[in-house]
Each structure stands twice: as structure tokens, then as C-alpha cells.
Amino acid sequence: MENAAHIALADHIRARRIKKQDFARLVGVRSEQLSRWLAGNVKPERSARILISIVTDGAVKPEDW
């Protein structure tokens, strides 16, 4: 089964009308790194996956990646 965490994250950001730069700042990365995650090209490090889970209120869990 294909991993869809990057799609769920993109949907979350879009649905809440958060600027990508602002979300990237919340999880402590540059917007370029966030773009790689959203494209599904790179899996975030565990610490970033935990922050993503916190910032998304559990909508995208660390184990989803």
C-alpha cells in the first residue's frame, strides 16, 4: 500500500488555509524541505514527524509516514 501521509499533510494545510511557509516554520524546517515532504519525495525525520502530528492535532501521525 502506498504511503499517503504526504497527501494527508497537504490536505490538512490546504483545508486550514495555512501558508506553507508558516507551517514549515511551525515544524522547524525551510519551506523547500516541506515541499519535498508534500511531494512525497522525502520522508521527514522522526522528530519532524512528531511535530507534524502535534501541529495537525493528530491528523497526520508519525507512523503514517
Secondary structure as GFF3:
##gff-version 3
##sequence-region A 1 65
A	DSSP	alpha_helix	5	15	.	.	.	ID=ss1
A	DSSP	alpha_helix	20	26	.	.	.	ID=ss2
A	DSSP	alpha_helix	31	39	.	.	.	ID=ss3
A	DSSP	alpha_helix	46	55	.	.	.	ID=ss4
A	DSSP	three_ten_helix	62	64	.	.	.	ID=ss5
###
